Structure formats: structure tokens, C-alpha cells
């Protein structure tokens, strides 16, 4: 079939682009980020994040660095799925928004930090109590 004038030949995505896209999506989801939030974090349109995740394209080198820094992973892990000795350690908190809040909390006074810790402890204790109560009521039913 002859190609029409001005029509571009559609190039198949590379294996590297497809694997990168899968890895990017997994890392984004592990950090509880939407495509929009990731895009905003690295100053890129949401549609471009979608194209990367579908394996249609690879980001340029500068954007790869921004993505790695924002997701807090090494370039080798992001691009190739490989661990390297120079990467930052795995995040103790996967939820980026929660991690950012804790970083902001570190800037507060000791009294304020202790108050927030008390609130967190109260919420956790309340949820644990609800779970125990729920299990007991199911057993007795």
C-alpha cells in the first residue's frame, strides 16, 4: 500500500521505552502519585507522562534526571531497572505527599513536632482499636 503524501511512518516503540514506561508507572504508583502530580513535579504535561508510561517515547536526559530526583531513585533504576551503589536508599515512606509533610514537620519547633506525633499516635491507636472491635464482633456473630 502506497504511503500518502505528508504521512509519517509510525515507528514501533523500543523495548527500552516500553520497559521504562512500566517502571515509571510502578514507581509513580508506589509513591501514590497521579500522572498529573508527577508531571507537575517535573514541570511536564500530563499527556507526556502518559506517553512515557505507554512506552511510546523516552524522556530526554535532563528530564530523566528530574524524574529520578523527584521519585528519589537512581538513574540506573529508573532507566534500566538496575540498582547502583550511588542511588539514594529506598524511601522509608513511599507516599511522596506524606514524605514531604514529614520533611516540613522537621522544620517546626520540637513542641509542634511532639503535638503532631501525638495526633498520629491517636489516629493509629483509634484504627487499631476499631480493627480489634470489628474482629471481636465478627467472632461473636
C-alpha positions in Angstrom: 0.0 0.0 0.0 1.5 3.4 -1.0 2.1 6.0 1.6 0.1 9.2 1.2 2.0 12.4 0.8 2.9 14.0 4.1 2.0 10.8 6.1 4.7 9.8 8.5 5.6 6.2 9.0 4.7 5.1 12.6 7.7 3.8 14.4 7.3 0.9 16.8 8.3 1.7 20.4 11.6 0.3 21.5 11.8 -2.4 24.2 13.7 0.1 26.3 10.9 2.6 26.1 8.3 0.0 26.9 10.2 -1.3 29.9 11.0 2.3 31.1 7.3 3.1 30.9 6.3 0.1 33.0 9.0 1.0 35.6 7.9 4.7 35.7 4.3 3.7 36.2 5.2 1.3 39.0 7.4 3.9 40.8 4.7 6.5 40.4 2.0 4.2 41.8 4.3 3.1 44.7 4.5 6.7 45.7 0.8 7.2 45.4 1.2 9.9 42.7 -1.2 10.5 39.8 0.3 11.2 36.4 -0.7 14.9 36.9 1.2 15.1 40.2 4.3 13.5 38.6 4.0 15.9 35.7 3.7 18.9 37.9 6.7 17.7 40.0 9.0 17.7 37.0 7.2 20.5 35.1 5.9 18.3 32.2 2.4 18.0 30.7 0.3 15.0 32.0 -0.1 13.8 28.4 3.7 13.4 28.1 3.8 11.3 31.3 1.1 9.1 29.7 3.2 8.7 26.5 6.2 7.6 28.6 4.2 5.1 30.6 2.7 3.6 27.5 6.3 3.2 26.2 5.8 5.5 23.2 8.8 7.7 23.9 11.7 8.1 26.3 12.3 11.4 28.1 15.4 13.5 27.3 18.4 13.2 29.7 17.6 16.4 31.6 14.0 15.2 32.3 15.3 11.7 33.3 17.4 13.4 36.0 14.4 15.4 37.1 12.3 12.3 37.3 14.9 10.3 39.2 15.3 13.2 41.7 11.5 13.7 42.1 10.9 9.9 42.5 14.0 9.6 44.7 15.6 6.7 42.8 18.9 6.4 40.9 19.0 6.9 37.1 20.1 3.3 36.6 17.0 2.1 38.4 14.7 4.4 36.6 16.0 3.9 33.1 17.3 0.3 33.2 15.8 -1.2 36.3 19.3 -1.7 37.8 20.4 -0.9 41.3 23.6 1.0 41.6 25.7 1.9 44.5 25.3 5.6 44.1 21.5 5.7 44.4 19.7 7.1 47.3 18.4 4.5 49.7 14.9 3.2 49.3 12.4 5.6 50.7 11.2 4.7 54.2 7.9 6.3 53.2 6.6 5.5 49.7 3.8 8.1 49.7 5.6 11.3 48.4 3.0 13.7 49.7 3.3 12.2 53.2 7.1 12.2 53.0 7.0 15.9 52.0 4.7 16.7 55.0 7.2 15.0 57.3 10.1 17.0 55.9 8.0 20.1 56.5 7.4 19.0 60.1 11.1 18.7 60.7 11.3 22.5 60.3 8.8 23.1 63.1 9.6 23.5 66.8 10.1 20.5 69.0 6.8 21.2 70.8 4.9 21.3 67.4 6.5 18.1 66.3 5.6 16.4 69.5 2.0 17.5 69.1 1.8 16.1 65.6 3.3 12.8 66.8 0.7 12.7 69.4 -2.0 13.2 66.8 -0.6 10.5 64.6 -0.4 8.1 67.6 -4.0 8.8 68.4 -5.2 8.1 64.9 -3.2 4.8 64.7 -4.5 3.7 68.2 -8.0 4.5 67.1 -7.7 2.5 63.9 -6.2 -0.5 65.8 -9.0 -0.3 68.4 -11.6 -0.3 65.6 -9.9 -3.4 64.0 -9.9 -5.3 67.3 -13.5 -4.4 68.0 -14.5 -5.4 64.5 -12.8 -8.8 64.8 -14.5 -9.4 68.1 -17.9 -8.6 66.8 -17.4 -10.9 63.8 -16.4 -13.8 66.0 -19.4 -13.4 68.3 -21.8 -13.1 65.3 
